[in-house]
Amino acid sequence: MTKVILFTVLISVSVSLTGQNDSFSITKTGTGKQTILFIPGFACSGNVWTETVEELKENYICYTLTLAGFADVPPVKNPSFENWKIEIARFIKEEKIIDPILIGHSMGGGLALAIAADFPDLAKKIIVVDALPCLMAITNPHFISSGNCSEMINQIVSMNEEQFAHMLKMNAAGLTINPSGFEEIVKWGMDSDRETYAKIFCDFSNTDLREQIKNITVPSLIILEPHFRNIESPIKEQYKNLSTGQIIYANKGLHFVMFDDKEWFINEVRE
C-alpha cells in the first residue's frame, strides 16, 4: 500500500494468506497514510492487539498477524523464527507497504528486532514490547545457542489435554494481572498446534540477537514490564548494540503490558 493512497472510510478486511505466505494469517483494519504491522508473541493470537488497534485504526492502516500453528491458525510443516522473519519481510515487500512501523510483543518483539536488523531499509520505526535480544541470557550472560531440546519437545507433545492446560495456566499466572487476559492467553495456547508450540518454544529459547541488533538503523522504542527495572544493568547490556534504542518501563503489571497498563501503553505508542 503506497503513501499516495487515501481512504475515505474505515475498512475492515480479513485476508488469509496462502502459498508462499502461509506462515501467518493477517487482518487489515483502519485508514491513514501510515501503516503499522502488529506481531503477537509466542502462542498468541493477533487479538492480543485488539484494544491497541481500536485506538489507532482511525489514523493508521493496521495489519495484525497471527503466526501459523498458534491460536487456531493452521500449522506449517517446519515452523521457525527465521522463516517467520523472512516471510513477514516478504509480505511487506510484495504488498508494497512503504515504511511501516513494526510493533511486536514478546517473541513478536524479537521478530521486529530481527526484521529491522536484517532488512534495515524496510521499516520506519519499531516498538518492542517486553522482549529481549536473548531471553536465556538473563540468567546466563554467556549463553550460547545449542538448539538441542528434543527431550523438552517430546515432553510437551506427549502431554494430555489436562496436563497441557495446567502448564498453560501456571505460566499465564505470571504473565498478566488481568483476569480476562489470563483466560485469553490460556485459550490461545490450548488452540495452538502442540508440535508447533513445542518446536518454537525451543527455537525462540535458542535465539540470540545481541550482536545482530547492531545493524538496526531505525528509531526503536523498547517497552518493558516494571520488574525489569530491578535488573536494569543486564537489560542495558543486552541492548548495548542497539544505538537507536530507547528503553522505558511500564508503571504496573507483568509481561502483557498492553493488558496490564493499557492507558499508559497506548499513550506511549501514540507518542
Summary of the structure (lengths in Angstrom):
residues: 271
radius of gyration: 17.7
end to end distance: 23.5
largest distance: 54.2
contacts: 902
relative contact order: 0.15
helix: 44%
strand: 17%
